[in-house]
Amino acid sequence: MGIRIGVVGVGYLGQHHARVLTEIPGVEMAGIFDEDEGRAREVASRLQVPVKKSLTELVRECDAVSIVTPTRTHTQIVEKVLSQSSVHIFLEKPIADSLENAEKILSLAREKNILLQVGHIERFNPGLEAILEAKPKPAYIEAQRLSSFGIRGTDVPVVVDLMIHDIDIILTLVNSPIQTIRVVGTPVITPHIDIANAWIEFENGCLAQVLSSRVSLEKLRKFRVFDREGRYFSLNFDTRELSEAKVTLNPGSLPHIDRGKRLFDAEEPLKKELKSFVSSVLSGTAPKVTGADAFEALKVALEVNRLAEESLKRFQQMGSG
């Protein structure tokens, strides 16, 4: 049994959604739609898939759609799609540009009884999957996500563009209410916060320190977990190398440390993510990243950004005083 999928938006990331979907067994590409007709024709010609002249035309031929458009358009597009047909939706992260709009999307998905998966792609990194399988009890988490400057994603603050990945992972790992958040951040190139450093304390005692920048010279994606059972995990998201250690305390002798490294296969994370979406639609099972997961990540990200802007204003006021 196959599934007909269409892609809405074939910009930098959307073109890869369209390409990957043509490579997944059991998927029939119903077509693509983009407001930029020239771009749509160029991508369609390269991938040998149909171009649709309107969103309406695309949706009526689909069982599911992948929406890969600017965040500010998500709510409008989801509303239009679901007003025409109860198709399942893969929606790129973040789920929306505000909590109010995210709630609208979740409400519509429930009303139409459709499957909604949100594109928090790092959940499909095999190194992270290994950490989650180990079921750590985190005491301290450190995440660094640094990128060089690029035009894509600059319509939103770095917290919503980059840090939200690590926020989603941390919320999944810790599974405890947040007690306090402290943040510093500043714009560098854009009008939005471009660098942010957040300290998130949870009610269970775990502390997470999260650094994100989109104005660095070098790309870095590092994630470290120290747990309460003497275990340590250090993951490089880009190389998929996972370093692990276990410290054992022996009375009367030096601590014993077991160390190990694992390097995981380089299956394209986007392909794993979209395969998972297709599998969830076909089996009727919940997606790996639900709309509720994405809502919680956005809620924390927006609060981190608000606090970053507040701390920046206080600093500026001190300087002008």
Backbone torsions as a table, in degrees:
resi	resn	phi	psi	omega
1	MET	NA	128.0	-177.3
2	GLY	-102.7	-179.6	-179.8
3	ILE	-141.1	134.3	179.0
4	ARG	-94.3	121.4	-177.6
5	ILE	-124.6	141.2	173.7
6	GLY	-119.1	157.5	178.7
7	VAL	-116.8	128.3	177.7
8	VAL	-105.0	111.8	-178.6
9	GLY	94.9	111.5	-178.6
10	VAL	-124.0	48.5	172.5
11	GLY	-75.4	-148.4	-175.4
12	TYR	-55.0	-48.7	-177.8
13	LEU	-86.4	-37.3	-178.0
14	GLY	-60.2	-34.9	178.1
15	GLN	-61.6	-33.7	179.0
16	HIS	-74.0	-34.0	173.0
17	HIS	-59.3	-46.8	-179.4
18	ALA	-62.6	-44.2	179.7
19	ARG	-61.2	-49.5	-176.8
20	VAL	-62.6	-40.8	-178.6
21	LEU	-64.2	-29.4	176.4
22	THR	-70.9	-15.5	-176.3
23	GLU	-99.4	-5.1	-176.2
24	ILE	-93.1	121.8	178.8
25	PRO	-58.4	139.6	178.0
26	GLY	89.3	-5.3	179.0
27	VAL	-101.0	128.5	172.0
28	GLU	-106.7	118.3	179.4
29	MET	-74.2	107.5	-179.4
30	ALA	-70.5	-26.3	178.9
31	GLY	147.7	-179.5	177.8
32	ILE	-131.0	153.7	174.7
33	PHE	-137.8	136.8	174.3
34	ASP	-145.8	144.0	177.5
35	GLU	-59.0	-30.5	176.2
36	ASP	-86.8	97.5	-174.4
37	GLU	-61.9	-37.0	179.2
38	GLY	-62.8	-43.8	178.0
39	ARG	-62.8	-43.6	-180.0
40	ALA	-60.1	-43.9	-179.7
41	ARG	-65.5	-38.8	-179.5
42	GLU	-63.7	-47.3	-179.9
43	VAL	-66.9	-41.9	-179.1
44	ALA	-62.8	-39.6	179.4
45	SER	-65.1	-40.6	-178.9
46	ARG	-66.9	-37.6	-175.5
47	LEU	-97.2	-6.5	-178.4
48	GLN	59.0	52.6	177.2
49	VAL	-127.4	159.2	-178.2
50	PRO	-71.4	148.9	171.1
51	VAL	-103.9	135.9	177.2
52	LYS	-107.8	141.9	-175.4
53	LYS	-78.5	-17.5	-179.3
54	SER	-149.0	161.2	175.4
55	LEU	-62.8	-39.4	179.2
56	THR	-58.9	-46.2	-179.8
57	GLU	-61.5	-39.8	-179.7
58	LEU	-67.6	-49.2	-172.5
59	VAL	-62.4	-38.0	-176.0
60	ARG	-70.1	-8.5	177.7
61	GLU	-108.2	11.8	-173.2
62	CYS	-119.1	152.9	166.2
63	ASP	-95.4	-24.0	-178.6
64	ALA	-154.5	156.0	175.8
65	VAL	-132.4	150.3	172.2
66	SER	-109.3	118.9	-176.6
67	ILE	-102.5	115.1	-174.8
68	VAL	-129.6	68.4	-176.0
69	THR	-125.5	169.3	177.9
70	PRO	-54.0	144.4	-174.2
71	THR	-53.6	-38.9	-176.2
72	ARG	-63.9	-17.5	-178.3
73	THR	-95.7	-7.5	-171.3
74	HIS	-56.7	-49.1	-175.0
75	THR	-63.2	-45.7	-179.2
76	GLN	-60.8	-43.2	-177.5
77	ILE	-70.2	-42.9	178.4
78	VAL	-61.2	-42.5	178.6
79	GLU	-60.2	-44.5	-178.6
80	LYS	-67.1	-42.5	179.9
81	VAL	-61.1	-49.8	-174.4
82	LEU	-77.8	-13.2	173.9
83	SER	-74.4	-16.3	-176.5
84	GLN	-105.5	-32.5	-176.1
85	SER	-162.4	149.6	179.0
86	SER	-88.0	64.0	179.3
87	VAL	-87.6	152.6	176.4
88	HIS	-76.3	152.4	-170.9
89	ILE	-130.1	128.5	163.5
90	PHE	-101.8	124.8	-175.5
91	LEU	-123.3	123.5	-179.9
92	GLU	-62.4	153.2	179.6
93	LYS	-80.2	157.4	-10.8
94	PRO	-70.4	162.1	-175.4
95	ILE	-58.0	-36.2	-178.4
96	ALA	-161.5	177.1	-178.8
97	ASP	-93.5	-3.8	177.5
98	SER	-155.6	160.0	177.9
99	LEU	-65.8	-35.5	178.5
100	GLU	-60.6	-45.7	179.2
101	ASN	-69.4	-35.0	176.8
102	ALA	-63.1	-40.7	178.1
103	GLU	-63.2	-37.7	177.2
104	LYS	-61.1	-44.2	-179.2
105	ILE	-63.7	-45.4	179.7
106	LEU	-63.5	-40.1	179.8
107	SER	-63.6	-43.8	178.7
108	LEU	-63.5	-41.5	179.8
109	ALA	-62.4	-41.3	177.8
110	ARG	-66.5	-43.7	-177.9
111	GLU	-61.3	-40.3	-178.2
112	LYS	-88.4	-5.5	179.2
113	ASN	55.9	48.2	-179.6
114	ILE	-112.2	160.6	176.3
115	LEU	-84.2	130.2	178.4
116	LEU	-123.2	119.3	174.5
117	GLN	-117.6	138.3	-178.4
118	VAL	-111.8	143.2	-168.4
119	GLY	-79.6	58.5	171.0
120	HIS	-85.1	85.0	-165.8
121	ILE	-67.0	-26.2	-177.4
122	GLU	-64.8	-20.2	176.7
123	ARG	-62.2	-17.1	-176.9
124	PHE	-101.8	6.8	174.5
125	ASN	-72.3	127.7	-175.3
126	PRO	-62.8	-29.5	177.0
127	GLY	-65.3	-42.5	177.6
128	LEU	-67.4	-39.0	177.6
129	GLU	-58.7	-37.2	178.4
130	ALA	-66.8	-39.4	177.5
131	ILE	-63.5	-45.6	-179.4
132	LEU	-63.3	-36.9	178.6
133	GLU	-66.0	-28.9	179.6
134	ALA	-74.5	-11.0	178.6
135	LYS	49.4	59.2	178.6
136	PRO	-68.3	158.3	173.0
137	LYS	-111.2	85.8	-168.6
138	PRO	-63.0	135.0	170.6
139	ALA	-103.6	-35.7	-179.1
140	TYR	-148.0	135.2	177.9
141	ILE	-127.9	137.9	177.3
142	GLU	-128.7	125.0	-179.5
143	ALA	-127.5	132.5	176.7
144	GLN	-127.5	124.6	-179.1
145	ARG	-135.1	98.9	-175.1
146	LEU	-117.5	136.9	178.4
147	SER	-135.9	153.8	171.7
148	SER	-76.4	161.5	-174.1
149	PHE	-72.3	136.2	174.8
150	GLY	-148.2	158.1	-176.4
151	ILE	-67.1	-36.8	-176.4
152	ARG	-63.2	132.8	176.2
153	GLY	88.5	-4.7	-175.4
154	THR	-81.3	1.5	175.3
155	ASP	-79.6	-6.8	178.1
156	VAL	-131.8	159.4	178.1
157	PRO	-63.5	157.9	-178.2
158	VAL	-60.0	-29.5	179.7
159	VAL	-62.5	-41.5	-178.3
160	VAL	-81.4	-26.5	-179.5
161	ASP	-82.4	-49.0	-173.5
162	LEU	-113.3	-52.7	-173.9
163	MET	-60.2	-27.1	-177.2
164	ILE	-58.9	-28.9	175.5
165	HIS	-58.6	-51.3	-176.8
166	ASP	-71.2	-33.2	176.2
167	ILE	-61.0	-45.2	178.9
168	ASP	-59.1	-45.2	-179.1
169	ILE	-64.6	-44.6	-178.2
170	ILE	-63.2	-43.8	178.1
171	LEU	-60.3	-38.5	178.9
172	THR	-66.7	-42.6	-177.6
173	LEU	-71.1	-45.0	-171.8
174	VAL	-79.6	-42.8	177.0
175	ASN	52.9	51.2	178.5
176	SER	-147.0	148.8	176.9
177	PRO	-61.6	149.1	177.3
178	ILE	-80.2	137.1	178.4
179	GLN	-96.0	-52.8	179.1
180	THR	-144.5	154.1	174.7
181	ILE	-131.2	131.6	172.6
182	ARG	-123.6	138.4	-173.7
183	VAL	-143.0	144.0	163.6
184	VAL	-126.9	146.7	-180.0
185	GLY	-168.7	163.9	-178.9
186	THR	-157.6	149.4	167.5
187	PRO	-72.9	151.7	174.2
188	VAL	-127.7	-48.1	-178.2
189	ILE	-117.7	-41.9	-177.8
190	THR	-96.1	172.2	175.3
191	PRO	-71.8	-12.8	-177.6
192	HIS	-94.7	171.9	174.0
193	ILE	-65.2	122.2	-178.6
194	ASP	-104.0	-23.2	175.5
195	ILE	-131.8	133.2	178.7
196	ALA	-144.3	141.9	176.5
197	ASN	-128.8	119.7	-175.1
198	ALA	-119.9	142.2	171.9
199	TRP	-114.8	117.1	-177.2
200	ILE	-114.9	118.6	179.3
201	GLU	-106.5	133.0	-177.2
202	PHE	-105.2	158.6	-177.6
203	GLU	-63.6	-25.4	178.7
204	ASN	-83.1	4.2	176.9
205	GLY	97.6	-9.8	179.1
206	CYS	-69.7	140.8	175.2
207	LEU	-117.9	131.7	176.4
208	ALA	-119.8	130.0	175.0
209	GLN	-112.3	122.9	-171.3
210	VAL	-127.3	121.8	179.8
211	LEU	-116.9	130.0	176.0
212	SER	-135.4	138.9	177.6
213	SER	-146.8	142.5	173.3
214	ARG	-118.6	21.3	178.5
215	VAL	-129.4	32.6	179.0
216	SER	-92.0	159.5	177.0
217	LEU	-78.5	-28.9	-176.7
218	GLU	-124.2	148.7	177.2
219	LYS	-83.4	135.8	178.7
220	LEU	-145.6	132.9	178.0
221	ARG	-135.0	86.3	-176.6
222	LYS	-118.2	142.6	-178.6
223	PHE	-142.3	124.8	-177.6
224	ARG	-126.9	139.1	178.8
225	VAL	-128.5	126.3	172.4
226	PHE	-110.6	120.7	-176.5
227	ASP	-107.8	173.6	-171.8
228	ARG	-81.3	0.9	178.6
229	GLU	-110.7	21.0	177.3
230	GLY	79.8	15.5	-179.9
231	ARG	-100.5	150.4	-179.4
232	TYR	-136.1	134.9	177.8
233	PHE	-128.7	133.2	176.8
234	SER	-132.1	116.0	-174.9
235	LEU	-116.5	130.4	168.4
236	ASN	-98.2	108.4	-176.0
237	PHE	-61.2	-34.4	-175.6
238	ASP	-73.7	-43.9	-177.9
239	THR	-89.2	-11.6	-177.6
240	ARG	61.8	27.9	176.3
241	GLU	-93.8	127.2	-179.8
242	LEU	-115.2	118.1	174.1
243	SER	-98.4	137.0	-178.0
244	GLU	-131.9	148.9	175.8
245	ALA	-147.1	150.1	177.2
246	LYS	-135.1	121.2	-179.6
247	VAL	-99.8	127.0	177.6
248	THR	-117.4	125.0	178.9
249	LEU	-92.4	123.3	179.2
250	ASN	-115.3	117.4	-179.5
251	PRO	-54.5	130.7	177.1
252	GLY	84.0	1.4	178.6
253	SER	-143.8	172.5	-178.7
254	LEU	-69.7	151.8	175.8
255	PRO	-59.0	144.9	176.7
256	HIS	-102.5	130.4	-178.3
257	ILE	-119.6	118.6	171.9
258	ASP	-94.6	129.3	-179.4
259	ARG	-122.0	151.8	176.5
260	GLY	-161.0	160.9	177.2
261	LYS	-135.3	143.9	174.6
262	ARG	-131.6	137.3	175.4
263	LEU	-117.4	121.0	-173.9
264	PHE	-94.3	155.6	-178.8
265	ASP	-60.6	155.7	-172.3
266	ALA	-96.4	45.0	173.4
267	GLU	-66.2	135.6	-176.1
268	GLU	-60.3	121.0	-178.3
269	PRO	-56.5	-36.7	-179.9
270	LEU	-63.6	-37.0	178.6
271	LYS	-67.1	-42.0	176.7
272	LYS	-60.4	-41.6	-178.2
273	GLU	-63.9	-47.6	-177.6
274	LEU	-73.6	-32.2	173.2
275	LYS	-61.1	-41.3	179.9
276	SER	-63.8	-40.5	177.2
277	PHE	-61.4	-48.3	179.9
278	VAL	-59.8	-43.9	179.9
279	SER	-61.9	-41.3	179.5
280	SER	-64.5	-41.2	179.3
281	VAL	-63.9	-45.7	-176.3
282	LEU	-69.5	-33.7	-176.6
283	SER	-93.9	-15.3	-177.6
284	GLY	75.2	18.9	179.6
285	THR	-94.7	159.5	-178.7
286	ALA	-65.3	143.2	178.7
287	PRO	-70.9	161.2	-179.7
288	LYS	-65.4	-35.8	176.6
289	VAL	-120.4	104.8	-176.3
290	THR	-83.7	168.2	174.1
291	GLY	-60.9	-36.5	178.6
292	ALA	-64.6	-40.2	175.6
293	ASP	-58.8	-46.9	-177.6
294	ALA	-65.5	-35.4	178.3
295	PHE	-63.5	-45.3	-179.2
296	GLU	-64.5	-40.5	178.3
297	ALA	-63.8	-41.9	178.5
298	LEU	-65.5	-40.6	179.7
299	LYS	-57.4	-46.6	179.7
300	VAL	-69.6	-41.7	-178.9
301	ALA	-60.6	-43.1	-179.9
302	LEU	-66.2	-36.2	177.9
303	GLU	-68.8	-40.4	176.5
304	VAL	-60.8	-43.3	-179.9
305	ASN	-66.9	-38.7	177.9
306	ARG	-61.4	-44.0	179.5
307	LEU	-66.8	-36.1	177.5
308	ALA	-63.4	-43.3	179.2
309	GLU	-66.6	-37.2	177.9
310	GLU	-65.1	-43.2	-179.8
311	SER	-65.8	-35.3	178.0
312	LEU	-66.1	-42.6	178.7
313	LYS	-61.7	-42.1	178.5
314	ARG	-62.0	-41.6	179.3
315	PHE	-64.2	-42.9	-179.9
316	GLN	-65.2	-38.7	178.9
317	GLN	-65.6	-37.9	176.6
318	MET	-63.7	-40.2	179.8
319	GLY	-68.6	-33.0	-178.4
320	SER	-84.2	-15.2	-180.0
321	GLY	-84.8	NA	NA
